[in-house]
């Protein structure tokens, strides 16, 4: 699968997630948050290079965005 097909697949997946109703969307976002937390733990284990620190910041930012989305969907 090439990059354009992968990108289109991601867009299709996002559209499918947005069509879920309340509880299903919260469950999907909770799973995503769990994956981000696991990734963050792996980056912490790998070391303290500049690349790992940048990845840690991006993962933490993504985790906070997912938390915000869960709160928004819940209301």
N, C-alpha and C positions, 0 to 999 in steps of 0.2 A: 504494500500500500504506500503510495507516494505522499508527499506533503500536501498537495491540494486535496486529495481524497481524505487524508487524515483530518484536515481542517474542516471539510464538509461533514465528516462523521461527528466531529466535536459539536458543530453547530446543530446537527440533527439531535444529538443527545441532550444538549441544553434546551432545545425547543420541546423535547419530550418531557424533560424534568419540569419545565415551566407549566406544562399542561396538567401536571399532577394536582390533586386537590389537597389542601391543608396538611393532613397527617402524613401523606405519602411524601410530600415535598420536605417536610421537617425531618422525616426519617432519612431521606437521601442526603440532606444537608448535614445531618448528624454523622452519617457514614463518611462523608467527605471530610468533616472536621477530625474524625478519628484517624483517617489516612494522613492528614496533614500533621497531626500530633506524632504519629509513628515516624513520619519522614523527618520531623524536627529532632526526635530522639536519635535517629540514625546519623544525622548531620553532627549532632553534639558528640557522638562517640568517635566519629572519624578524625577529629582534630580541630586545630585552630588556625588554619590557613585563611588567607584573605577570601578565597573562593568559598570556603565553608561558612565564613562569617556573613558574606553577602547572601548566600543561600538561606542561612538561618533567619536573617532579617526578612527576606521575601516570604518564607514559609510562615513566620509569625504574623506578618501582615495579612497573608491569605487566611490564616486561622481566625483572625479578628474580623475579617470581612464575612466569613462564613457564619460566625457567631451573630453578627449584625443582621445578616439575611434570615437566620433562624428566628431572631426576635421579631423582625418585620413580618415574616410569614405567620408567626404565631398570633399576632394582633390582628 
